[in-house]
Amino acid sequence: MYKVKYKIKSSNIEKAAKAIAIGQSTGNPNIRSTLESNETAAIVLDIDKNIVTIAFKYKNLNRISDVAQMLCTIQGGQSDIDLLQECKIIDIEISTSNINYTKKWKHPTHRPLVGGIIKPKTGLTKDKLQNIVLQMCNGGIDWIKEDEILGDPSYLPLQQRVDIITKILDSYPNVMYCFCVNGSPSHYLNQLDLVEKTNLGVHTNFWSGLNVYEDAHLKNIFMHFQRSGIRILTDNRNPWSISWKVIVRLAILQGIDSIHLGMIGGYYPDDVQEVYDTLKLCQENNRIGALSCGMNPEIAKKLKNELGNNFMANVGGWLHTDGKIEENVKKMLKAVS
């Protein structure tokens, strides 16, 4: 079984806890079906004031990494139960011992990784893309990602970008490049097929689905999880929120290779404990935690001194400020060396 910890608000905490467990059985929060087996039934394990822990059975999933069905189960019908005014998922305890994961990219470990983000987000031409990528590579960049808004536009579709980038990176075999791949299920899978033969990576925003990351992993494609917009799910002011730490756990479960965790410094909000917590989670599971949102050499140097080498300093806007991308990459590398 896997255990989910909820923070709830209700006039009757004990009754509300039972309603969550029973609701995943029949939909009715008060009546436990006589047809349900103990092997599949959710059960309340613990109630500590307004913190409730409920156990769910793996048997109800197709596989441990069946994140779509898991989310449907653990945060499915609670918002329809009048006894609950709030029901936030604050933690999940789930086994990853049976998940096979091997790194898909060899990268330096004697310093933090330096990543670069392609800008502008829209309106790129073939020539602009080539120029930006060449400057980044000539500067010694470790990792490049396209911005999450790029997608598969008619003016520079993914197929064209794959052709452009693979030719450039023939001369820079140590650089990992992540194409922006978003979209509806059929389009998303078709885009993965375009990238699969390149030995490069993809970068997918959670709006394409919190469960899609496994698709790239199963094709042995380097996968980067992009969180832009995630506060619609994680913000504590949302009475039905899911904590960012839980989402990172579920991403790791699916085999992601790197993930944008937020930022310490820059223009990221002041409450950054979730960044420290999720960075530790990535490090424990041999995944790359990327910090970005106002990154520059000064901040990168401070972060190296504080965090050590096991993270990626991912820089976007600052890298493009004066058009001297190659020189700016070198300044970033000097700051973390």
Wavefront OBJ file of the C-alpha trace (Angstrom):
o trace
v 0.000 0.000 0.000
v 1.001 3.622 -0.419
v 0.199 6.248 2.188
v -1.184 9.722 1.536
v -1.161 12.455 4.157
v -3.950 15.045 3.999
v -4.500 18.328 5.759
v -8.260 18.757 6.043
v -10.770 21.273 7.291
v -14.101 19.915 8.491
v -16.603 20.197 11.304
v -15.959 16.505 11.987
v -12.391 15.442 11.189
v -12.869 11.745 11.954
v -16.012 11.469 9.856
v -14.366 13.437 7.041
v -11.337 11.116 7.057
v -13.601 8.080 6.729
v -15.482 9.849 3.932
v -12.288 10.216 1.894
v -11.482 6.509 2.264
v -15.028 5.284 1.652
v -15.541 7.744 -1.206
v -12.802 6.024 -3.193
v -14.807 2.808 -2.824
v -18.350 3.648 -3.887
v -18.462 7.378 -4.467
v -20.888 7.713 -1.567
v -18.840 8.979 1.427
v -21.021 7.249 4.014
v -21.694 3.736 2.726
v -18.974 1.092 2.381
v -19.921 -1.390 -0.318
v -20.263 -5.012 0.783
v -18.817 -6.020 -2.579
v -15.484 -4.345 -1.875
v -12.533 -6.504 -0.857
v -10.121 -5.683 1.967
v -7.391 -6.158 -0.632
v -8.548 -3.067 -2.511
v -10.235 -0.876 0.113
v -8.662 2.392 1.270
v -8.289 2.654 5.028
v -7.683 5.444 7.528
v -4.364 4.831 9.277
v -3.983 7.864 11.511
v -5.679 11.085 12.589
v -3.549 13.732 14.305
v -5.672 16.845 14.833
v -6.424 17.905 11.216
v -3.719 15.743 9.597
v -5.087 12.477 8.254
v -3.112 9.552 6.786
v -4.922 7.160 4.458
v -3.553 3.981 2.896
v -4.437 3.065 -0.690
v -3.758 -0.295 -2.322
v -1.330 -0.773 -5.212
v -3.663 -3.469 -6.497
v -6.024 -0.779 -7.802
v -3.320 0.518 -10.153
v -2.116 -0.896 -13.433
v 1.465 -0.364 -12.209
v 3.175 1.589 -9.441
v 3.937 4.474 -11.821
v 0.279 4.736 -12.933
v 0.182 8.378 -11.862
v -3.001 9.369 -13.717
v -5.072 6.718 -11.953
v -3.316 7.397 -8.665
v -4.220 11.103 -8.755
v -7.777 10.284 -9.759
v -7.941 8.101 -6.657
v -6.195 10.157 -3.997
v -7.588 13.567 -4.999
v -10.668 12.569 -6.934
v -14.084 13.109 -5.356
v -13.157 14.891 -2.151
v -14.203 18.319 -3.396
v -17.724 16.974 -3.929
v -18.170 15.956 -0.278
v -19.985 18.666 1.690
v -18.339 17.608 4.950
v -14.961 18.781 3.598
v -14.137 22.466 3.263
v -10.459 21.802 2.544
v -8.535 18.676 1.624
v -4.868 19.247 0.785
v -2.388 16.505 -0.081
v 0.756 17.391 1.846
v 2.833 14.211 1.504
v 2.928 10.758 -0.029
v 4.880 7.690 1.002
v 5.385 5.414 -1.962
v 7.933 2.756 -2.840
v 10.349 3.364 -5.713
v 12.414 0.218 -5.097
v 10.986 -1.541 -8.152
v 11.511 1.389 -10.517
v 14.470 0.843 -12.833
v 16.319 4.080 -13.480
v 19.674 4.718 -15.136
v 21.086 8.082 -16.097
v 20.624 8.857 -19.780
v 23.353 11.496 -19.919
v 26.870 11.646 -18.519
v 27.667 15.079 -17.171
v 30.386 16.720 -15.034
v 30.074 16.344 -11.277
v 33.000 18.511 -10.119
v 30.832 21.646 -10.325
v 27.146 22.552 -10.704
v 25.750 22.088 -14.185
v 25.099 25.215 -16.234
v 21.938 25.217 -18.326
v 20.724 27.735 -20.859
v 17.182 28.541 -21.964
v 16.394 29.501 -25.563
v 14.821 32.967 -25.832
v 12.645 34.550 -27.135
v 9.761 32.295 -26.255
v 7.997 32.945 -29.554
v 8.956 34.216 -32.990
v 12.218 32.288 -33.386
v 13.549 31.824 -36.901
v 15.837 29.067 -38.122
v 18.793 31.465 -38.263
v 18.160 32.890 -34.789
v 17.902 29.417 -33.297
v 21.147 28.302 -34.934
v 22.970 31.419 -33.746
v 21.768 31.096 -30.143
v 22.614 27.407 -29.874
v 26.046 27.824 -31.452
v 26.898 30.650 -29.053
v 25.801 28.557 -26.069
v 27.796 25.552 -27.229
v 30.896 27.618 -28.007
v 30.680 29.075 -24.507
v 30.824 25.585 -23.011
v 27.200 25.115 -21.911
v 26.244 21.747 -20.390
v 22.530 21.685 -21.113
v 20.075 23.626 -23.271
v 16.310 23.694 -23.183
v 13.781 25.380 -25.373
v 11.280 27.546 -23.528
v 8.042 25.789 -22.575
v 5.954 28.168 -24.689
v 7.750 27.283 -27.945
v 5.915 24.001 -28.531
v 5.329 23.002 -32.144
v 4.484 26.284 -33.937
v 3.749 26.456 -37.650
v 6.627 28.900 -38.250
v 9.304 26.632 -36.722
v 7.855 23.145 -36.126
v 9.593 20.487 -34.083
v 10.716 18.507 -37.128
v 12.661 21.505 -38.454
v 14.237 22.137 -35.066
v 15.279 18.494 -34.729
v 17.032 18.714 -38.113
v 18.781 21.973 -37.157
v 19.895 20.961 -33.669
v 21.120 17.450 -34.462
v 23.449 18.840 -37.122
v 24.874 21.427 -34.729
v 25.335 18.980 -31.850
v 27.283 16.535 -33.989
v 30.180 18.842 -33.103
v 29.209 19.124 -29.416
v 28.480 15.546 -28.268
v 28.589 16.394 -24.543
v 25.733 18.916 -24.679
v 22.238 17.771 -23.726
v 19.476 19.587 -25.619
v 15.815 19.348 -24.610
v 13.208 20.078 -27.266
v 9.938 21.589 -26.059
v 7.336 18.858 -26.490
v 3.793 19.607 -25.351
v 0.352 18.728 -26.632
v -2.616 16.397 -26.692
v -1.846 12.664 -26.290
v -1.593 11.679 -29.966
v 0.398 14.774 -30.936
v 2.626 14.391 -27.895
v 3.505 10.786 -28.721
v 4.186 11.674 -32.364
v 6.609 14.364 -31.188
v 8.401 11.886 -28.926
v 8.888 9.669 -31.966
v 10.675 12.557 -33.735
v 13.113 12.976 -30.844
v 13.620 9.302 -29.995
v 16.382 8.655 -32.558
v 18.412 11.775 -31.731
v 19.868 10.728 -28.331
v 18.715 14.146 -27.133
v 15.966 15.106 -24.704
v 12.538 16.622 -24.349
v 11.138 19.267 -22.063
v 7.472 18.995 -21.142
v 5.314 21.339 -19.094
v 2.890 19.782 -16.626
v -0.077 21.205 -18.594
v 0.336 18.263 -20.962
v -0.519 16.038 -17.986
v 1.156 15.071 -14.731
v 1.272 11.494 -16.022
v 2.968 11.914 -19.438
v 6.582 11.865 -18.290
v 6.745 8.097 -18.223
v 6.136 8.029 -21.992
v 9.545 9.587 -22.651
v 11.217 7.413 -20.038
v 9.898 4.240 -21.683
v 11.408 5.396 -24.981
v 14.727 6.053 -23.188
v 14.500 9.777 -23.979
v 16.017 12.257 -21.512
v 13.041 13.957 -19.854
v 12.921 17.373 -18.182
v 9.867 18.315 -16.101
v 8.888 21.986 -16.394
v 6.750 23.424 -13.596
v 5.735 26.839 -14.986
v 2.159 27.445 -13.840
v 2.232 24.707 -11.190
v 0.965 26.991 -8.429
v -2.541 26.480 -9.732
v -2.134 23.048 -8.112
v 0.364 23.673 -5.312
v -0.496 27.104 -3.877
v -1.451 26.723 -0.219
v -4.348 29.139 -0.725
v -5.985 26.471 -2.901
v -8.193 24.430 -0.534
v -7.663 21.329 -2.700
v -3.935 21.741 -3.334
v -1.298 19.067 -3.868
v 2.093 19.928 -2.396
v 4.993 20.483 -4.758
v 6.973 17.796 -2.935
v 4.271 15.234 -3.764
v 4.315 16.205 -7.433
v 8.116 15.888 -7.526
v 7.840 12.407 -5.984
v 5.345 11.406 -8.674
v 7.609 12.821 -11.387
v 10.572 10.831 -10.058
v 8.341 7.754 -9.982
v 7.825 8.163 -13.730
v 11.532 8.296 -14.525
v 12.150 11.991 -15.151
v 15.834 12.914 -15.457
v 15.747 16.584 -14.494
v 13.167 18.954 -13.081
v 12.759 22.682 -12.572
v 12.337 22.988 -8.799
v 12.013 26.754 -8.492
v 14.698 29.173 -7.338
v 16.620 30.368 -4.310
v 17.132 34.082 -4.915
v 16.193 35.771 -8.182
v 12.538 36.727 -8.544
v 11.162 33.544 -6.990
v 8.863 34.043 -3.942
v 10.529 34.281 -0.526
v 9.201 30.957 0.826
v 11.776 28.562 -0.638
v 11.714 25.686 1.852
v 9.972 23.573 -0.799
v 12.962 24.160 -3.082
v 15.412 22.879 -0.468
v 13.174 19.891 0.281
v 12.679 18.884 -3.348
v 16.340 19.421 -4.238
v 17.242 16.961 -1.488
v 14.630 14.559 -2.877
v 16.193 14.770 -6.351
v 19.684 14.258 -4.987
v 18.582 11.190 -3.036
v 17.085 9.710 -6.200
v 19.965 10.588 -8.556
v 17.960 13.142 -10.551
v 19.018 16.638 -11.607
v 17.377 19.488 -9.711
v 17.373 22.670 -11.798
v 17.133 26.113 -10.204
v 15.876 28.940 -12.398
v 13.888 32.221 -12.192
v 16.359 35.099 -12.279
v 19.592 33.067 -12.331
v 22.858 34.945 -12.978
v 26.567 34.422 -12.129
v 26.386 36.182 -8.762
v 23.475 34.059 -7.569
v 24.984 30.893 -9.063
v 28.206 31.433 -7.109
v 26.291 31.910 -3.851
v 24.253 28.781 -4.512
v 27.366 26.721 -5.206
v 28.843 27.855 -1.892
v 25.616 26.965 -0.104
v 24.513 23.803 -1.936
v 27.682 22.280 -3.370
v 27.859 20.840 -6.866
v 24.774 18.642 -7.132
v 22.307 20.954 -8.907
v 21.886 22.794 -12.204
v 22.060 26.575 -12.475
v 19.651 27.254 -15.308
v 19.778 30.724 -16.820
v 17.438 32.368 -19.305
v 16.878 36.110 -19.458
v 20.301 37.174 -18.138
v 22.041 35.041 -20.755
v 20.405 37.041 -23.562
v 20.534 40.553 -22.104
v 23.320 42.040 -24.231
v 23.409 39.549 -27.099
v 26.796 38.198 -25.992
v 25.535 34.739 -25.187
v 28.868 32.944 -25.589
v 30.639 35.318 -23.190
v 27.782 35.104 -20.696
v 27.934 31.301 -20.666
v 31.628 31.535 -19.836
v 30.836 33.944 -16.981
v 28.331 31.432 -15.598
v 30.859 28.604 -15.829
v 33.517 30.707 -14.108
v 31.070 31.511 -11.298
v 30.426 27.839 -10.482
v 33.922 26.473 -11.083
l 1 2 3 4 5 6 7 8 9 10 11 12 13 14 15 16 17 18 19 20 21 22 23 24 25 26 27 28 29 30 31 32 33 34 35 36 37 38 39 40 41 42 43 44 45 46 47 48 49 50 51 52 53 54 55 56 57 58 59 60 61 62 63 64 65 66 67 68 69 70 71 72 73 74 75 76 77 78 79 80 81 82 83 84 85 86 87 88 89 90 91 92 93 94 95 96 97 98 99 100 101 102 103 104 105 106 107 108 109 110 111 112 113 114 115 116 117 118 119 120 121 122 123 124 125 126 127 128 129 130 131 132 133 134 135 136 137 138 139 140 141 142 143 144 145 146 147 148 149 150 151 152 153 154 155 156 157 158 159 160 161 162 163 164 165 166 167 168 169 170 171 172 173 174 175 176 177 178 179 180 181 182 183 184 185 186 187 188 189 190 191 192 193 194 195 196 197 198 199 200 201 202 203 204 205 206 207 208 209 210 211 212 213 214 215 216 217 218 219 220 221 222 223 224 225 226 227 228 229 230 231 232 233 234 235 236 237 238 239 240 241 242 243 244 245 246 247 248 249 250 251 252 253 254 255 256 257 258 259 260 261 262 263 264 265 266 267 268 269 270 271 272 273 274 275 276 277 278 279 280 281 282 283 284 285 286 287 288 289 290 291 292 293 294 295 296 297 298 299 300 301 302 303 304 305 306 307 308 309 310 311 312 313 314 315 316 317 318 319 320 321 322 323 324 325 326 327 328 329 330 331 332 333 334 335 336 337
